[in-house]
Amino acid sequence: MHLLRHQVSQFRSLALCPGAVSEDALIENERTAATKRPINQRGHRGISLVEMMIVVAIAMTIAGMIVVHLTPTLQTFRSNSAASQVTDVFRQAREYAITYRRYVQITFPNYTANGTTANNQIAITVKNSLTPPYNQPDVLLTTVWLSGTVNFQVINGLPDSPDAFGNATPVNFAGTDGGPTTGMFFQADGTFVNLGGNFINGSVFLGQNKTASTARAVTVLGTTGRIRAYNINGAGTGWFETR
């Protein structure tokens, strides 16, 4: 009991002490002090316009370096893709001719040797008019556009393909630019012939912007209908078979 009275007496003495500060006064004092702190002590400051411009300049420099290094890779990818497209078109046409016992024609709809057109299409047409009863309409099976900026072109200074069917022009069959004027066809036994039934060999060359590293070639052997695809080697002095 005596102890309790002593504690109450101490509490009253503290409350009446001239130096005692209430809790509300302490809170108000803290708020006032916070408003007087320097700006850099209140929190994180924002970035300046100069700093932002430096960051943007660095990002653009890095992006430019990436583009420069990726360009050859993209060109290689597109050329490989286009060569695969041409190879697949020839093989699809041959398989169709064998399976359905039809003449199947290969054409290059927008091709010119001098490159004044886009030179980037190859098409398959089923020639029902050449098969008994000879009164059925021909059917355009597919038209394929080459990948990206790739087109049919001969790049100066590069050798002929290993099959040596001629590289005077981008599309050369039976020594004729663009192939025989009366057409070229796979027939039911898989061979590749002209309208007169004579076997014809030929090559298709393609690339981008006359750049040697993008050169690709596809050849067809008339007597068997064999189709081969080639890439130019790194030195630009020869070809290696890919498919």
C-alpha positions in Angstrom: 0.0 0.0 0.0 2.8 2.3 0.9 4.5 1.4 -2.4 1.4 2.3 -4.5 1.1 5.7 -2.8 4.8 6.3 -3.6 4.2 5.6 -7.3 1.2 7.8 -7.5 3.1 10.6 -5.9 5.9 10.2 -8.4 3.5 10.3 -11.3 1.9 13.5 -10.0 5.3 15.1 -9.5 6.2 14.3 -13.1 3.0 15.7 -14.4 3.5 18.9 -12.5 7.2 19.2 -13.5 7.8 22.4 -15.5 10.0 20.4 -18.0 7.4 17.7 -18.6 6.2 17.4 -22.3 2.9 15.9 -23.3 2.7 13.1 -26.0 0.8 15.5 -28.3 3.5 18.0 -28.1 6.1 15.4 -28.9 4.2 14.4 -32.1 3.8 18.0 -33.2 7.4 18.7 -32.6 8.4 15.7 -34.8 6.1 16.9 -37.6 7.7 20.3 -37.5 11.2 18.9 -37.6 10.3 16.8 -40.7 9.2 19.8 -42.6 12.5 21.5 -41.9 14.7 18.7 -43.2 16.7 19.2 -46.5 15.0 17.9 -49.6 17.6 15.2 -50.1 16.8 13.8 -46.7 13.1 13.4 -47.3 13.3 10.6 -49.9 14.8 9.6 -53.2 15.1 12.4 -55.8 14.0 12.0 -59.5 16.4 11.7 -62.4 17.3 14.8 -64.4 16.7 15.3 -68.2 20.5 15.0 -68.8 20.6 11.6 -67.1 17.6 10.4 -69.0 19.2 11.5 -72.3 22.4 9.6 -71.4 20.5 6.4 -70.7 18.6 6.7 -74.0 21.8 7.3 -76.0 23.4 4.2 -74.4 20.4 2.1 -75.2 20.4 3.3 -78.8 24.1 2.5 -79.2 23.6 -1.0 -77.9 20.6 -1.6 -80.1 22.6 -0.4 -83.2 25.4 -2.8 -82.3 22.9 -5.7 -82.0 21.4 -4.9 -85.4 24.9 -4.8 -87.1 25.8 -8.2 -85.7 22.4 -9.8 -86.4 22.1 -8.6 -90.1 24.4 -11.4 -91.5 22.6 -14.0 -89.4 19.2 -12.8 -90.7 20.5 -12.8 -94.3 21.8 -16.4 -93.9 18.5 -17.5 -92.4 16.4 -16.0 -95.2 18.6 -17.4 -97.9 18.5 -20.9 -96.4 14.7 -20.5 -96.0 14.3 -19.5 -99.6 16.5 -22.3 -100.9 14.3 -24.7 -98.9 11.2 -23.3 -100.4 12.5 -23.8 -104.0 13.7 -27.3 -103.2 10.4 -28.2 -101.6 8.4 -26.9 -104.6 10.3 -29.1 -107.0 10.0 -32.1 -104.8 6.3 -31.5 -104.2 5.7 -31.3 -107.9 7.6 -34.5 -108.6 5.8 -36.4 -105.9 2.4 -35.2 -107.2 3.3 -36.3 -110.8 4.3 -39.8 -109.6 1.3 -40.2 -107.2 -1.4 -39.0 -109.5 0.3 -39.9 -112.8 0.0 -36.4 -114.2 2.3 -33.9 -116.0 3.2 -31.2 -113.4 4.6 -28.0 -114.7 7.1 -25.7 -112.9 7.0 -22.0 -113.8 8.5 -18.7 -112.5 5.6 -16.2 -112.9 7.4 -12.9 -112.3 10.8 -13.9 -113.6 13.1 -11.9 -115.9 16.8 -12.5 -116.4 17.7 -8.8 -116.0 15.9 -8.5 -112.7 13.5 -5.7 -113.7 10.7 -7.6 -111.9 10.6 -9.0 -108.4 11.9 -12.4 -109.4 10.7 -14.1 -106.3 7.9 -16.5 -107.4 7.8 -20.2 -108.3 4.6 -22.1 -109.1 3.2 -25.6 -109.6 0.5 -26.3 -112.2 -1.1 -29.7 -112.8 -1.4 -30.1 -116.5 -4.6 -32.1 -116.8 -4.8 -31.0 -120.5 -1.7 -33.2 -121.2 -3.3 -36.3 -119.7 -6.1 -38.4 -121.2 -8.9 -37.6 -121.8 -7.1 -34.2 -122.5 -10.3 -32.2 -121.9 -9.9 -31.3 -118.2 -8.7 -27.9 -117.1 -5.3 -27.3 -115.7 -5.0 -26.5 -112.0 -2.7 -24.1 -110.4 -1.6 -26.1 -107.3 0.5 -23.4 -105.5 2.5 -20.2 -106.0 5.3 -19.6 -103.5 7.0 -16.3 -102.8 10.6 -16.5 -101.6 11.4 -15.5 -98.1 12.2 -11.9 -97.2 14.3 -10.0 -99.7 15.7 -13.1 -101.5 15.1 -13.4 -105.2 16.5 -15.3 -108.2 19.9 -13.8 -109.1 23.3 -14.8 -110.3 26.1 -13.2 -108.2 29.1 -12.2 -110.2 32.4 -14.1 -109.5 30.8 -17.2 -108.1 31.4 -20.6 -109.8 28.7 -22.8 -111.3 27.1 -25.4 -109.1 28.9 -28.8 -108.9 26.3 -30.2 -111.3 27.5 -27.7 -113.9 24.2 -27.2 -115.6 25.0 -23.6 -116.4 24.9 -20.3 -114.5 24.6 -17.7 -117.2 21.2 -16.7 -115.9 19.4 -17.1 -112.5 16.9 -19.7 -113.9 18.6 -21.8 -116.6 17.1 -25.1 -117.9 18.3 -26.9 -121.1 20.5 -23.9 -121.7 17.5 -21.6 -121.9 16.9 -18.6 -119.7 13.8 -19.2 -117.7 13.5 -22.7 -119.1 11.9 -23.9 -122.4 9.2 -21.6 -123.7 6.8 -24.5 -124.2 7.2 -25.5 -120.6 9.0 -28.0 -118.3 7.4 -30.8 -116.5 7.7 -33.7 -114.1 6.0 -36.7 -115.5 4.6 -39.9 -114.0 7.9 -41.7 -113.7 9.5 -38.7 -111.8 11.7 -37.5 -114.7 11.9 -33.9 -115.7 11.2 -33.1 -119.4 10.2 -30.5 -121.9 7.0 -30.6 -123.9 8.5 -33.0 -126.4 9.4 -35.5 -123.7 13.2 -34.8 -123.8 15.0 -34.9 -120.5 16.2 -31.4 -119.3 18.7 -30.4 -116.6 18.7 -27.0 -115.0 19.7 -24.8 -112.1 18.1 -22.1 -110.1 20.3 -19.5 -108.4 19.1 -17.1 -105.6 20.5 -14.6 -103.1 20.1 -11.2 -101.6 21.5 -7.9 -102.9 24.3 -9.5 -104.9 26.0 -10.6 -101.7 28.1 -13.6 -102.1 27.5 -15.1 -98.7 23.8 -15.3 -99.4 24.1 -17.3 -102.6 22.2 -20.6 -102.9 21.5 -23.0 -105.8 19.0 -25.7 -106.6 19.5 -28.2 -109.5 17.4 -30.7 -111.2 18.7 -33.8 -113.1 16.3 -34.6 -115.9 16.9 -38.3 -116.3 16.0 -39.1 -112.7 14.3 -36.0 -111.4 16.8 -35.8 -108.7 16.8 -32.4 -106.9 19.8 -31.0 -105.0 20.3 -27.8 -103.0 23.7 -26.1 -102.4 25.1 -23.3 -100.3 28.2 -21.3 -101.2 31.2 -21.8 -99.0 32.7 -19.1 -96.7 35.4 -18.2 -99.2 32.9 -17.9 -102.1 35.0 -20.4 -104.2 32.7 -23.4 -104.2 29.5 -25.0 -103.2 28.5 -27.7 -100.6 25.3 -29.8 -100.8 22.7 -29.2 -98.1 19.7 -31.3 -99.2 
